């Protein structure tokens, strides 16, 4: 049996947290007991310490949750829905998230108040939806933003009836071609052409967005 490679961060400071001891991990991700400058202790995932997501015990986080109404507020419903589509097989959108392996980062999954604090600091307001910047990535602070539902719709990985892995690309079986589409400057959807190669169609869609300086779109090849 191979021993795990140990990363010694005992005694190190991350924001207002000082690492005191390691807690036996439930998975391959390590967890540590930390002491905050306020005197409280908290258990924090190693990844959250090292990427800067956790820098306090959360003593100021409850206020962020209260600001948005707490339990059963619109923000709380965003949190529940986010977890549902990743972990609840009966959820309507589970096939597009949970089945694909999309997950919620540990701290968001376990603590609404941590999610609420991030939302409060990153532009959340009623009427916006949480959007993953990388449609193949997970729900993490570095991969999420708040956008209008219109922008979120533009960035969906693909339509349910599309056979392409790229946004804005679909296969036309009658012509045996890949079609690239994008929303035009006038708000109407444009057909950018038919292509033999799926990648060429995806690149044509990206180039149209770049050439016309359109905002709110994720590129297939950033």
Helices and strands as residue ranges (DSSP letters): E 13-14, E 17-23, E 31-36, E 41-45, H 46-50, H 61-67, H 74-87, G 94-96, H 106-110, H 112-121, E 129-132, G 141-143, E 144-147, H 149-154, E 169-172, E 177-183, E 189-195, H 198-211
